[in-house]
Amino acid sequence: MSGLSRSALVLHDDTSLSYLTAGSPSDEPVLLIHGSTETAESDWFVHSPIGLRLAELGYFVIAPDCRGHGRSTASSEDLFG
């Protein structure tokens, strides 16, 4: 997808948090959180182009995959703790 960048943070418990960005980091940020069974990509960039539209309007869009969803991992504590 044009205009998107995917990155990941490795957290203290070795789980990773994947996120998409669109737009310029110097623009005002907006955080988009996906629904409970979806991913950032499907909610904000595939099924609805709102993420790219917000970037076109001058926002820096940050859309994480919540822990255990999409490309983000979950620790056993998250799943069973």
C-alpha positions, 0 to 999 in steps of 0.5 A: 500500500502506498504511503504506509510504513510498518514498524515494530517495537520490542517491549520489555517482555520480548513481545513486539508491538507492530504499527503502521504510520502514514503521513509526515512525523512533523504533522499533528499525530492521530492514533487509530485503535482497531476493533477487538477482532481486527487489525490496524491494516484491515480497519483503517487502510483496507476496509476503510481508507480513513488512515490514508485520508487523514494523512492526506489532510495533514495528520501523522497517522499511527495505527498499532496492532493491539497485543495479540492481534495482527503482527503484534505478539502477546505474552503467555501472561497476556493470554493466560494471566 
